[in-house]
C-alpha cells in the first residue's frame, strides 16, 4: 500500500522528464567562476620565475621554485621533496604505480610485476578511479573496511605481513566518498606499519587537503612527518592538486615523498618530459600567493558548497532516518549513503529511469562490486541548488521504494 | 705551426670568458615573444568548447572538438584518429612506449617486455631524448644510418625480419639533428615494411611539421595515408606539438594513429587521466584559428631563425670547407656537423673550456656512443645573433684545432 503510493509519486517524477547529474565530483559553474581572474595575462607577465627561468621556454622539470614553495607549504613537506607537475594528480599516481609495477619503486628494487601476483589494500568505500588504475595494471585489490576514523588499521597491519601486499591507496582527508578524515591514531598506525615488502607504498591522495565546508578543518596529521619519526617515510607517496581549487583539468598537481622516492620519481620524469607547464604554475603561484590566499579562496567555494551539502543532508534526514545510514562530511565532495543490503543497485536503476544520473552502485568498491549492494555515492556539488533538491528528493523516494521492494522480497522468501 | 697559431687564437677567445649555449633546441626570447598575446584571457573567454563543455571543468579526455579538428588538419588525419593531450609530445611517446612494453601495443597483443630482449631501430644521428626513453625502458637500440633522403630502408627492411625488432623511432621532417626530410620513396618504403613482429611500431615524431626556414617547405608524404594504402597503418604512431609554435612546455601536443591504436591509447589514457588542460587547447585553437594562422605565425619564427642558420652555415663554409661535412637544413632546429673521425669529443671539450656549451659529442647516437666520434649537433636558435656568431667562430676554431691535433697523432702513430 505504502509502496503503491511511493510508486505513484515516482511516476509523477518520471513525467517531469528530468535530466539531472549527481554522479561526479565536479565543481559547479559558480565555483569555477571564482577563479576566472586567474586567466588574465597579468599573472604570467613578466614570465620569468624567481630563478630567472623564462616560463615560456623549456626547462625546470621539477617545477619553478615559487611553485615548489607553495606546494611545500600546502603539503607540509620540505621544498626539495616536492615535484610540481602538470594538471592532474591522477596521472601522477598512475605513472608512479606504473613505475613501481614495471621498473621498481626505486632503482635498487625489483619491479612489482616481477614478484608475482601482487596486491593492494583498498579502504572501502573508496574512489573508483583509484580502483580503475589498479585493475588496469593487474594489481589484485583487497577490501579493507573504513571505520569511523579511517581504515581498519589492525586488519591493514595483518595484511602487510604478506610480502605480495605492495601497498594501499587512500584519500586521507574528507575521503572519497565518505568525507571522513583519518584520526591521529590512524595516521600513526600507518607510520608504524612494518610491511614484509620493502617496496611497500601507500598512495596518500590528499585531494581535499584544503576543501573544508566549515570554518574549522578536520585536522590531519602529516603522514610524511609521522613516518619520518617512525623511520618509515619511504612507504608513503603523497599527491594533491588545484583541480578543485582553481579549474579541474587546468590546475596544477604535485607529488611529494621521501628523498629516495623523490629521486626515483624525478629520474623517471626526467626521461618522460622536458618539463611541465610552467606558465600555469606561475599563474597559480602569483594568483594564490600562499596558504592565506588559498584559504580565502576556499572559503568562497565553501560558501557555495555548504548549502548544497546541507540541502541533501536535510532531505536524507527527513526521508531516510532509521532506514539508511549516511555520512555528514565537513569537507570534500561527497556524501556516502549506506542503504539496507541489496538496495543500492535498484535505487540507482530507479533514479536512472527517472532521469537522475548517480555514480553506479558498486563503483565505490574494487571491481565495481559492493559485496552487500549497499553503498551509493552522492555528489552534490555540480547541480544548481534547485536541481540538486529535486535529485535528492527523487533519490530518497527511489531508496524508499527499493527498501520496501526488498523487504517484500525478503518476506516472500521466508 | 698552423696549430700553434690556432691555439693562440683559442687562448684569446678563452680570455673573453664567454658563457654561450648552443646545446638545446630552444627558441630564443624573441620567438617566444611572438606568442605573448596568446596569454590574454580573451582567448578562453567564454570558456565553452563548441560541444558545450566548459573548458574550466572536468571532461573530454581526448581533446575538445575544435582542437581535434586543428590537429587533424595539421597532422593530415581524420579527427577521430587524433587525441589532443597536454603540453609534451615527449610524454606521449614515453607513455605509449611504456604501454607497448608492459601492457602490449593493443589489448590482444603480448607486452613487448614479455617477449624477450626486444630491439628498436634508431636512425643515426638522431634525437638524444628518444634514445634516453628507449634506454630507460631497457630496449636495445640498433643504429641505422641516415642517408641523404632518410634512413637506409633496405637495412631497415632486413632488420624487421627479426620478430624481436619491435619498432623504430624517427623525426621524419627536418630531422633532429640533420634537418633532413624523408623522401616520398622512403615514406613508401616505411609503409611497405612487412615486419615479422605483428606489434611492430614506428614512432613518427613529426616535431617540425610546420617549422620551415624558407617560403617553400620540404614536402613529407603522410605516413598514415601511405600506410593505409599499403595495409600497414597499425605500424605507425605519429605525434606533434605546439612546443616550437607557441611556448615550449606550455603548448599543446597530440598523438594520431590507426583506429586500433587510437582505441588502445584512449583506453590507457582514460585510466591515466580525467582529461588534459582544455583551457590551453581552447586558447591555442582560438589564437591560431587554423592552418593558415599557424603558417603565418611560423613565418615570423622563420624570419628570426633563417639569419641565424645562415650565419652559422656561412662560418662553417668559410672555415671548414673541405675539412668537414654539414647539413644545410631548410627547417627544424639543428645543423648536423660531421668532423673527421675522432674529432667530435675533442672539439666539444675545447669549446667547453672556452665557455661554449654544445650538446655532448655522442649524444646524437644511442647510448651516447658515436662509433666514429664524428658528429656534433649545432643548435643555432637560442643565442642572440651576436653570441651565436662568436659561438660558431669558436666552434670552427676548435674543430680545426681538433682536426690538426688528430692528424698530428695519426702521423705519429704511422
Contacts between the chains, C-beta under 8 A, distances in Angstrom:
chain1	res1	chain2	res2	distance
A	24	B	58	6.8
A	26	B	57	5.7
A	26	B	58	5.2
A	27	B	57	6.7
A	29	B	54	6.6
A	29	B	57	7.7
A	32	B	54	6.8
A	32	B	56	4.1
A	32	B	57	5.7
A	35	B	56	7.6
A	36	B	41	7.9
A	36	B	45	7.9
A	36	B	56	8.0
A	39	B	41	4.2
A	39	B	44	5.4
A	39	B	45	6.9
A	39	B	47	8.0
A	39	B	279	7.2
A	40	B	40	7.8
A	40	B	41	4.8
A	41	B	36	7.9
A	41	B	39	4.2
A	41	B	40	4.7
A	41	B	41	6.6
A	44	B	39	5.4
A	45	B	36	7.9
A	45	B	39	7.0
A	47	B	39	8.0
A	54	B	29	6.6
A	54	B	32	6.8
A	55	B	249	7.6
A	55	B	250	7.2
A	56	B	32	4.1
A	56	B	35	7.6
A	56	B	36	8.0
A	56	B	247	4.6
A	56	B	248	7.6
A	56	B	249	7.9
A	56	B	250	6.6
A	57	B	26	5.6
A	57	B	27	6.7
A	57	B	29	7.7
A	57	B	32	5.7
A	57	B	247	7.1
A	57	B	248	5.2
A	57	B	249	6.8
A	58	B	24	6.8
A	58	B	26	5.2
A	58	B	243	7.9
A	58	B	248	4.3
A	58	B	249	5.5
A	59	B	249	7.4
A	86	B	86	5.6
A	86	B	87	6.7
A	86	B	277	7.5
A	87	B	86	6.8
A	87	B	276	6.8
A	87	B	277	4.8
A	88	B	273	4.9
A	88	B	274	6.5
A	88	B	275	7.8
A	90	B	272	7.1
A	90	B	273	5.7
A	90	B	274	6.0
A	91	B	272	5.4
A	91	B	273	4.8
A	94	B	271	6.5
A	94	B	272	4.4
A	94	B	273	7.5
A	95	B	95	7.8
A	95	B	272	7.4
A	98	B	98	6.2
A	98	B	102	7.2
A	101	B	102	7.2
A	102	B	98	7.2
A	102	B	101	7.3
A	102	B	102	4.2
A	102	B	113	7.2
A	113	B	102	7.2
A	129	B	271	7.9
A	129	B	274	7.3
A	132	B	271	5.3
A	133	B	271	5.7
A	133	B	272	7.8
A	136	B	103	8.0
A	136	B	268	7.4
A	136	B	271	4.5
A	243	B	58	7.9
A	247	B	56	4.5
A	247	B	57	7.1
A	247	B	279	6.5
A	248	B	56	7.6
A	248	B	57	5.2
A	248	B	58	4.3
A	248	B	274	7.3
A	249	B	55	7.6
A	249	B	56	7.9
A	249	B	57	6.8
A	249	B	58	5.5
A	249	B	59	7.4
A	249	B	274	6.7
A	249	B	275	4.7
A	249	B	276	7.0
A	249	B	277	6.2
A	249	B	278	5.6
A	249	B	279	7.6
A	250	B	55	7.2
A	250	B	56	6.6
A	250	B	277	4.8
A	250	B	278	6.7
A	250	B	279	4.2
A	250	B	280	7.0
A	268	B	136	7.4
A	271	B	94	6.5
A	271	B	129	7.9
A	271	B	132	5.3
A	271	B	133	5.7
A	271	B	136	4.5
A	272	B	90	7.1
A	272	B	91	5.4
A	272	B	94	4.4
A	272	B	95	7.4
A	272	B	133	7.8
A	273	B	88	5.0
A	273	B	90	5.7
A	273	B	91	4.8
A	273	B	94	7.5
A	274	B	88	6.5
A	274	B	90	6.0
A	274	B	129	7.3
A	274	B	248	7.3
A	274	B	249	6.7
A	275	B	88	7.8
A	275	B	249	4.8
A	276	B	87	6.8
A	276	B	249	7.0
A	277	B	86	7.5
A	277	B	87	4.8
A	277	B	249	6.2
A	277	B	250	4.9
A	277	B	277	6.9
A	277	B	280	7.2
A	278	B	249	5.6
A	278	B	250	6.7
A	279	B	39	7.2
A	279	B	247	6.6
A	279	B	249	7.7
A	279	B	250	4.2
A	280	B	250	7.0
A	280	B	277	7.2
A	280	B	280	7.6
